Amino acid sequence: MKRNKGITLIALIVTIIVMLILVAVGVNVMIKSNLIGAAEKAANGYKTAYEDEINLIEEGENLIDDYIGGVEKKHNWQRTGDTITCAHCSLTYTIGQIVTDEYEYTPGTGTTTSKSNH
């Protein structure tokens, strides 16, 4: 009688049983260690941090836009000879003049006010 080489039915069944046991142990360990819950918590923490960072960047951009917009809206400088005059607030300076006025910008309002009287 000629002998066939290959996997017997018993060896195949034993292999499947061993694989099922390994899968059952792996699933049991994963459930008991709360691996999925920890991964979800980490993902939510990352998402929250990302959203906070985006909001912080947008707030910074808005502050910059307000400041730049306020400066552009507040003064409209025009030069006539050696004199520079703001059409909006009527401030007048001469070229070469030392300016001692101090101005204060109010964020969010786009306004600039002089700290000195003139």
C-alpha positions as CSV (number, residue, x, y, z in Angstrom):
1,M,0.0,0.0,0.0
2,K,1.2,3.4,-0.9
3,R,1.5,5.9,1.9
4,N,0.1,9.5,1.4
5,K,2.0,12.4,2.8
6,G,0.0,15.3,4.2
7,I,-1.9,16.7,7.1
8,T,-4.3,14.2,8.8
9,L,-7.7,15.2,9.9
10,I,-6.7,14.9,13.5
11,A,-3.8,17.3,13.1
12,L,-6.0,19.8,11.5
13,I,-8.6,19.6,14.3
14,V,-5.9,20.0,16.9
15,T,-4.5,23.0,15.2
16,I,-7.9,24.7,15.0
17,I,-8.6,24.0,18.7
18,V,-5.2,25.5,19.7
19,M,-5.9,28.6,17.6
20,L,-9.4,29.0,19.2
21,I,-7.9,28.8,22.6
22,L,-5.3,31.5,21.8
23,V,-8.0,33.8,20.4
24,A,-10.1,33.2,23.5
25,V,-7.2,34.0,25.8
26,G,-6.3,37.1,23.8
27,V,-9.8,38.5,23.8
28,N,-10.1,37.8,27.6
29,V,-6.9,39.7,28.3
30,M,-8.0,42.6,26.1
31,I,-11.4,42.9,27.8
32,K,-10.0,42.6,31.4
33,S,-7.2,45.1,30.8
34,N,-9.7,47.6,29.3
35,L,-7.4,48.2,26.3
36,I,-10.1,49.5,24.1
37,G,-11.4,51.9,26.8
38,A,-7.8,53.3,27.3
39,A,-7.4,53.7,23.5
40,E,-10.7,55.6,23.3
41,K,-9.7,57.8,26.2
42,A,-6.4,58.6,24.6
43,A,-8.1,59.4,21.3
44,N,-10.6,61.7,23.0
45,G,-7.8,63.5,24.9
46,Y,-5.9,64.1,21.6
47,K,-9.0,65.4,19.9
48,T,-9.8,67.8,22.8
49,A,-6.2,69.1,22.8
50,Y,-6.3,69.6,19.0
51,E,-9.6,71.5,19.2
52,D,-8.2,73.7,22.1
53,E,-5.1,74.5,20.0
54,I,-7.2,75.4,17.0
55,N,-9.3,77.7,19.1
56,L,-6.2,79.4,20.6
57,I,-4.8,80.0,17.2
58,E,-8.1,81.5,15.9
59,E,-8.2,83.8,19.0
60,G,-4.7,84.9,18.3
61,E,-5.5,85.6,14.6
62,N,-8.6,87.5,15.7
63,L,-6.6,89.7,18.1
64,I,-4.0,90.4,15.3
65,D,-6.8,91.2,12.9
66,D,-8.4,93.5,15.4
67,Y,-5.2,95.3,16.1
68,I,-4.3,95.7,12.4
69,G,-7.8,96.7,11.5
70,G,-7.9,99.3,14.4
71,V,-4.6,100.8,13.2
72,E,-5.7,101.0,9.6
73,K,-9.1,102.5,10.6
74,K,-7.8,104.9,13.2
75,H,-5.2,106.8,11.2
76,N,-5.2,108.0,7.6
77,W,-1.9,109.9,7.3
78,Q,-1.4,112.4,4.5
79,R,1.8,114.2,3.7
80,T,1.9,117.8,2.6
81,G,5.5,119.1,2.2
82,D,7.2,118.5,5.6
83,T,3.9,118.1,7.4
84,I,2.1,114.8,8.1
85,T,-1.6,115.0,9.1
86,C,-4.0,112.3,10.1
87,A,-7.3,112.9,8.3
88,H,-9.2,111.0,10.9
89,C,-8.0,112.6,14.2
90,S,-6.3,115.7,12.9
91,L,-2.9,114.9,14.5
92,T,-0.2,116.9,12.8
93,Y,3.5,116.2,12.9
94,T,6.5,117.8,11.1
95,I,9.1,115.6,9.6
96,G,12.1,115.5,11.9
97,Q,9.9,116.4,14.9
98,I,10.5,114.3,18.1
99,V,7.2,112.7,19.0
100,T,6.6,112.2,22.7
101,D,2.9,111.3,22.5
102,E,2.0,107.8,23.8
103,Y,-0.9,105.9,22.4
104,E,-2.8,103.0,23.9
105,Y,-4.6,100.4,21.8
106,T,-7.7,98.7,23.1
107,P,-8.0,95.1,21.8
108,G,-11.3,94.0,20.4
109,T,-12.5,97.5,19.8
110,G,-10.0,98.6,17.2
111,T,-9.5,102.0,18.9
112,T,-6.3,103.9,19.7
113,T,-6.4,106.7,22.2
114,S,-3.7,109.2,23.1
115,K,-2.4,109.2,26.7
116,S,-1.4,112.9,26.3
117,N,-3.5,116.0,25.7
118,H,-3.0,117.8,22.5
